[in-house]
């Protein structure tokens, strides 16, 4: 065998796992977070509408972006 178990472990650790997860799961997680937030705000009595990953309240748009949700928060948790 060319690679020892230590070399194989280091190669696996060097793979861009977080970047790959962010690419594939970032938008769906932001969408779920925006949906949950809009439901909670509607339940609290606010007239919030949701457009994809944006929340609109009285003409003001708040975008749920990658620093607020997604893989980074999942990784942090």
N, CA, C and O atoms as a GROMACS GRO file, in nm:
protein
  308
    1UNK      N    1   0.084  -0.119   0.000
    1UNK     CA    2   0.000   0.000   0.000
    1UNK      C    3   0.088   0.124   0.000
    1UNK      O    4   0.185   0.132   0.075
    2UNK      N    5   0.055   0.219  -0.083
    2UNK     CA    6   0.135   0.340  -0.096
    2UNK      C    7   0.114   0.434   0.023
    2UNK      O    8   0.209   0.493   0.074
    3UNK      N    9  -0.011   0.447   0.069
    3UNK     CA   10  -0.044   0.540   0.176
    3UNK      C   11  -0.057   0.466   0.309
    3UNK      O   12  -0.117   0.359   0.316
    4UNK      N   13  -0.002   0.526   0.412
    4UNK     CA   14  -0.023   0.471   0.546
    4UNK      C   15  -0.155   0.526   0.600
    4UNK      O   16  -0.215   0.615   0.540
    5UNK      N   17  -0.201   0.472   0.712
    5UNK     CA   18  -0.328   0.518   0.768
    5UNK      C   19  -0.320   0.664   0.812
    5UNK      O   20  -0.419   0.736   0.804
    6UNK      N   21  -0.204   0.709   0.859
    6UNK     CA   22  -0.188   0.850   0.898
    6UNK      C   23  -0.198   0.944   0.780
    6UNK      O   24  -0.261   1.049   0.788
    7UNK      N   25  -0.135   0.906   0.668
    7UNK     CA   26  -0.142   0.987   0.547
    7UNK      C   27  -0.285   0.991   0.493
    7UNK      O   28  -0.332   1.096   0.450
    8UNK      N   29  -0.352   0.878   0.496
    8UNK     CA   30  -0.490   0.873   0.450
    8UNK      C   31  -0.580   0.960   0.537
    8UNK      O   32  -0.668   1.030   0.486
    9UNK      N   33  -0.560   0.957   0.669
    9UNK     CA   34  -0.639   1.041   0.759
    9UNK      C   35  -0.614   1.189   0.733
    9UNK      O   36  -0.708   1.268   0.733
   10UNK      N   37  -0.488   1.227   0.710
   10UNK     CA   38  -0.459   1.367   0.680
   10UNK      C   39  -0.519   1.410   0.546
   10UNK      O   40  -0.565   1.523   0.534
   11UNK      N   41  -0.519   1.322   0.448
   11UNK     CA   42  -0.582   1.354   0.320
   11UNK      C   43  -0.732   1.373   0.335
   11UNK      O   44  -0.790   1.462   0.272
   12UNK      N   45  -0.797   1.291   0.416
   12UNK     CA   46  -0.940   1.307   0.439
   12UNK      C   47  -0.971   1.436   0.515
   12UNK      O   48  -1.072   1.501   0.487
   13UNK      N   49  -0.886   1.473   0.610
   13UNK     CA   50  -0.908   1.598   0.684
   13UNK      C   51  -0.887   1.721   0.598
   13UNK      O   52  -0.942   1.827   0.627
   14UNK      N   53  -0.806   1.708   0.493
   14UNK     CA   54  -0.778   1.825   0.409
   14UNK      C   55  -0.885   1.850   0.303
   14UNK      O   56  -0.880   1.951   0.233
   15UNK      N   57  -0.982   1.761   0.292
   15UNK     CA   58  -1.088   1.780   0.192
   15UNK      C   59  -1.178   1.895   0.232
   15UNK      O   60  -1.205   1.914   0.351
   16UNK      N   61  -1.227   1.972   0.136
   16UNK     CA   62  -1.311   2.089   0.166
   16UNK      C   63  -1.456   2.050   0.200
   16UNK      O   64  -1.548   2.078   0.123
   17UNK      N   65  -1.474   1.987   0.314
   17UNK     CA   66  -1.607   1.937   0.351
   17UNK      C   67  -1.704   2.052   0.376
   17UNK      O   68  -1.817   2.048   0.327
   18UNK      N   69  -1.662   2.153   0.452
   18UNK     CA   70  -1.752   2.263   0.486
   18UNK      C   71  -1.791   2.341   0.361
   18UNK      O   72  -1.907   2.379   0.345
   19UNK      N   73  -1.696   2.366   0.273
   19UNK     CA   74  -1.727   2.438   0.150
   19UNK      C   75  -1.823   2.359   0.061
   19UNK      O   76  -1.913   2.417   0.001
   20UNK      N   77  -1.804   2.229   0.054
   20UNK     CA   78  -1.893   2.145  -0.025
   20UNK      C   79  -2.033   2.142   0.034
   20UNK      O   80  -2.132   2.153  -0.038
   21UNK      N   81  -2.041   2.128   0.167
   21UNK     CA   82  -2.171   2.129   0.233
   21UNK      C   83  -2.240   2.263   0.215
   21UNK      O   84  -2.362   2.268   0.195
   22UNK      N   85  -2.164   2.373   0.222
   22UNK     CA   86  -2.222   2.505   0.203
   22UNK      C   87  -2.275   2.521   0.061
   22UNK      O   88  -2.378   2.586   0.040
   23UNK      N   89  -2.207   2.464  -0.036
   23UNK     CA   90  -2.251   2.474  -0.175
   23UNK      C   91  -2.382   2.400  -0.196
   23UNK      O   92  -2.473   2.452  -0.261
   24UNK      N   93  -2.393   2.279  -0.142
   24UNK     CA   94  -2.512   2.198  -0.165
   24UNK      C   95  -2.625   2.224  -0.067
   24UNK      O   96  -2.741   2.210  -0.104
   25UNK      N   97  -2.594   2.261   0.057
   25UNK     CA   98  -2.698   2.277   0.159
   25UNK      C   99  -2.724   2.421   0.200
   25UNK      O  100  -2.818   2.447   0.276
   26UNK      N  101  -2.644   2.515   0.153
   26UNK     CA  102  -2.658   2.654   0.197
   26UNK      C  103  -2.794   2.714   0.166
   26UNK      O  104  -2.859   2.767   0.256
   27UNK      N  105  -2.837   2.707   0.042
   27UNK     CA  106  -2.966   2.766   0.006
   27UNK      C  107  -3.083   2.695   0.072
   27UNK      O  108  -3.171   2.763   0.125
   28UNK      N  109  -3.089   2.562   0.071
   28UNK     CA  110  -3.203   2.498   0.139
   28UNK      C  111  -3.210   2.530   0.289
   28UNK      O  112  -3.320   2.548   0.342
   29UNK      N  113  -3.097   2.539   0.356
   29UNK     CA  114  -3.099   2.573   0.499
   29UNK      C  115  -3.143   2.717   0.521
   29UNK      O  116  -3.215   2.746   0.616
   30UNK      N  117  -3.100   2.809   0.433
   30UNK     CA  118  -3.147   2.948   0.445
   30UNK      C  119  -3.297   2.957   0.418
   30UNK      O  120  -3.366   3.036   0.483
   31UNK      N  121  -3.346   2.878   0.325
   31UNK     CA  122  -3.489   2.876   0.295
   31UNK      C  123  -3.570   2.824   0.414
   31UNK      O  124  -3.675   2.879   0.447
   32UNK      N  125  -3.522   2.720   0.478
   32UNK     CA  126  -3.590   2.666   0.596
   32UNK      C  127  -3.587   2.768   0.710
   32UNK      O  128  -3.687   2.786   0.779
   33UNK      N  129  -3.474   2.834   0.728
   33UNK     CA  130  -3.462   2.935   0.834
   33UNK      C  131  -3.555   3.053   0.808
   33UNK      O  132  -3.621   3.100   0.900
   34UNK      N  133  -3.563   3.100   0.684
   34UNK     CA  134  -3.652   3.211   0.650
   34UNK      C  135  -3.798   3.172   0.668
   34UNK      O  136  -3.878   3.253   0.714
   35UNK      N  137  -3.833   3.050   0.631
   35UNK     CA  138  -3.970   3.003   0.649
   35UNK      C  139  -4.007   2.996   0.796
   35UNK      O  140  -4.115   3.040   0.835
   36UNK      N  141  -3.917   2.941   0.877
   36UNK     CA  142  -3.943   2.932   1.021
   36UNK      C  143  -3.956   3.070   1.084
   36UNK      O  144  -4.042   3.092   1.169
   37UNK      N  145  -3.870   3.163   1.044
   37UNK     CA  146  -3.876   3.299   1.099
   37UNK      C  147  -4.005   3.370   1.057
   37UNK      O  148  -4.067   3.438   1.138
   38UNK      N  149  -4.045   3.353   0.931
   38UNK     CA  150  -4.167   3.420   0.887
   38UNK      C  151  -4.289   3.363   0.960
   38UNK      O  152  -4.381   3.438   0.994
   39UNK      N  153  -4.291   3.232   0.982
   39UNK     CA  154  -4.402   3.173   1.056
   39UNK      C  155  -4.408   3.223   1.201
   39UNK      O  156  -4.515   3.252   1.253
   40UNK      N  157  -4.292   3.232   1.264
   40UNK     CA  158  -4.288   3.282   1.402
   40UNK      C  159  -4.331   3.428   1.409
   40UNK      O  160  -4.402   3.468   1.501
   41UNK      N  161  -4.287   3.508   1.312
   41UNK     CA  162  -4.325   3.649   1.312
   41UNK      C  163  -4.474   3.666   1.281
   41UNK      O  164  -4.539   3.751   1.341
   42UNK      N  165  -4.528   3.587   1.190
   42UNK     CA  166  -4.672   3.591   1.162
   42UNK      C  167  -4.752   3.549   1.284
   42UNK      O  168  -4.857   3.607   1.312
   43UNK      N  169  -4.704   3.448   1.355
   43UNK     CA  170  -4.770   3.402   1.476
   43UNK      C  171  -4.768   3.510   1.584
   43UNK      O  172  -4.858   3.517   1.668
   44UNK      N  173  -4.664   3.595   1.583
   44UNK     CA  174  -4.653   3.704   1.680
   44UNK      C  175  -4.735   3.826   1.642
   44UNK      O  176  -4.744   3.921   1.721
   45UNK      N  177  -4.795   3.826   1.523
   45UNK     CA  178  -4.882   3.936   1.483
   45UNK      C  179  -4.823   4.032   1.382
   45UNK      O  180  -4.886   4.133   1.350
   46UNK      N  181  -4.704   4.004   1.330
   46UNK     CA  182  -4.644   4.091   1.230
   46UNK      C  183  -4.690   4.048   1.091
   46UNK      O  184  -4.708   3.929   1.065
   47UNK      N  185  -4.708   4.145   1.003
   47UNK     CA  186  -4.751   4.118   0.865
   47UNK      C  187  -4.628   4.097   0.778
   47UNK      O  188  -4.592   4.184   0.698
   48UNK      N  189  -4.567   3.984   0.792
   48UNK     CA  190  -4.443   3.951   0.720
   48UNK      C  191  -4.476   3.863   0.601
   48UNK      O  192  -4.556   3.770   0.611
   49UNK      N  193  -4.413   3.894   0.489
   49UNK     CA  194  -4.424   3.807   0.373
   49UNK      C  195  -4.284   3.754   0.341
   49UNK      O  196  -4.183   3.817   0.372
   50UNK      N  197  -4.281   3.638   0.281
   50UNK     CA  198  -4.154   3.575   0.249
   50UNK      C  199  -4.140   3.564   0.099
   50UNK      O  200  -4.232   3.519   0.030
   51UNK      N  201  -4.024   3.604   0.049
   51UNK     CA  202  -3.989   3.587  -0.092
   51UNK      C  203  -3.857   3.510  -0.096
   51UNK      O  204  -3.750   3.568  -0.080
   52UNK      N  205  -3.865   3.381  -0.118
   52UNK     CA  206  -3.748   3.292  -0.119
   52UNK      C  207  -3.675   3.304   0.015
   52UNK      O  208  -3.727   3.258   0.116
   53UNK      N  209  -3.556   3.364   0.017
   53UNK     CA  210  -3.483   3.378   0.143
   53UNK      C  211  -3.490   3.520   0.197
   53UNK      O  212  -3.406   3.560   0.278
   54UNK      N  213  -3.588   3.596   0.154
   54UNK     CA  214  -3.606   3.733   0.202
   54UNK      C  215  -3.734   3.744   0.282
   54UNK      O  216  -3.833   3.676   0.253
   55UNK      N  217  -3.731   3.829   0.384
   55UNK     CA  218  -3.850   3.861   0.462
   55UNK      C  219  -3.883   4.007   0.436
   55UNK      O  220  -3.795   4.093   0.441
   56UNK      N  221  -4.010   4.035   0.410
   56UNK     CA  222  -4.054   4.172   0.379
   56UNK      C  223  -4.155   4.214   0.485
   56UNK      O  224  -4.255   4.147   0.508
   57UNK      N  225  -4.127   4.327   0.548
   57UNK     CA  226  -4.216   4.384   0.649
   57UNK      C  227  -4.226   4.534   0.626
   57UNK      O  228  -4.131   4.608   0.648
   58UNK      N  229  -4.341   4.577   0.582
   58UNK     CA  230  -4.365   4.720   0.561
   58UNK      C  231  -4.272   4.783   0.460
   58UNK      O  232  -4.230   4.897   0.479
   59UNK      N  233  -4.239   4.713   0.354
   59UNK     CA  234  -4.151   4.768   0.251
   59UNK      C  235  -4.004   4.746   0.279
   59UNK      O  236  -3.921   4.767   0.190
   60UNK      N  237  -3.968   4.706   0.399
   60UNK     CA  238  -3.828   4.679   0.433
   60UNK      C  239  -3.797   4.532   0.406
   60UNK      O  240  -3.873   4.443   0.444
   61UNK      N  241  -3.687   4.509   0.340
   61UNK     CA  242  -3.647   4.373   0.303
   61UNK      C  243  -3.529   4.331   0.390
   61UNK      O  244  -3.430   4.402   0.400
   62UNK      N  245  -3.542   4.216   0.452
   62UNK     CA  246  -3.434   4.156   0.529
   62UNK      C  247  -3.399   4.024   0.463
   62UNK      O  248  -3.485   3.936   0.450
   63UNK      N  249  -3.275   4.010   0.422
   63UNK     CA  250  -3.234   3.888   0.354
   63UNK      C  251  -3.164   3.795   0.451
   63UNK      O  252  -3.074   3.837   0.524
   64UNK      N  253  -3.205   3.671   0.452
   64UNK     CA  254  -3.139   3.569   0.533
   64UNK      C  255  -3.022   3.519   0.451
   64UNK      O  256  -3.040   3.455   0.347
   65UNK      N  257  -2.901   3.549   0.498
   65UNK     CA  258  -2.781   3.520   0.420
   65UNK      C  259  -2.696   3.416   0.491
   65UNK      O  260  -2.727   3.374   0.602
   66UNK      N  261  -2.591   3.375   0.427
   66UNK     CA  262  -2.506   3.267   0.476
   66UNK      C  263  -2.450   3.289   0.617
   66UNK      O  264  -2.443   3.192   0.692
   67UNK      N  265  -2.410   3.410   0.657
   67UNK     CA  266  -2.362   3.424   0.795
   67UNK      C  267  -2.471   3.400   0.898
   67UNK      O  268  -2.441   3.365   1.012
   68UNK      N  269  -2.596   3.420   0.862
   68UNK     CA  270  -2.706   3.406   0.958
   68UNK      C  271  -2.757   3.264   0.971
   68UNK      O  272  -2.813   3.228   1.075
   69UNK      N  273  -2.739   3.185   0.870
   69UNK     CA  274  -2.794   3.049   0.874
   69UNK      C  275  -2.710   2.962   0.783
   69UNK      O  276  -2.604   3.001   0.735
   70UNK      N  277  -2.757   2.847   0.763
   70UNK     CA  278  -2.690   2.758   0.671
   70UNK      C  279  -2.587   2.671   0.739
   70UNK      O  280  -2.597   2.641   0.858
   71UNK      N  281  -2.487   2.632   0.661
   71UNK     CA  282  -2.391   2.533   0.707
   71UNK      C  283  -2.302   2.589   0.816
   71UNK      O  284  -2.262   2.514   0.906
   72UNK      N  285  -2.269   2.717   0.812
   72UNK     CA  286  -2.183   2.774   0.916
   72UNK      C  287  -2.248   2.764   1.054
   72UNK      O  288  -2.181   2.731   1.152
   73UNK      N  289  -2.376   2.792   1.062
   73UNK     CA  290  -2.445   2.778   1.190
   73UNK      C  291  -2.461   2.631   1.227
   73UNK      O  292  -2.452   2.597   1.345
   74UNK      N  293  -2.484   2.544   1.130
   74UNK     CA  294  -2.491   2.402   1.157
   74UNK      C  295  -2.357   2.350   1.207
   74UNK      O  296  -2.352   2.269   1.299
   75UNK      N  297  -2.249   2.396   1.144
   75UNK     CA  298  -2.115   2.356   1.185
   75UNK      C  299  -2.084   2.408   1.324
   75UNK      O  300  -2.022   2.338   1.404
   76UNK      N  301  -2.127   2.530   1.355
   76UNK     CA  302  -2.105   2.589   1.487
   76UNK      C  303  -2.180   2.512   1.595
   76UNK      O  304  -2.128   2.490   1.704
   77UNK      N  305  -2.303   2.472   1.563
   77UNK     CA  306  -2.384   2.399   1.661
   77UNK      C  307  -2.323   2.263   1.687
   77UNK      O  308  -2.377   2.186   1.767
   0.00000   0.00000   0.00000
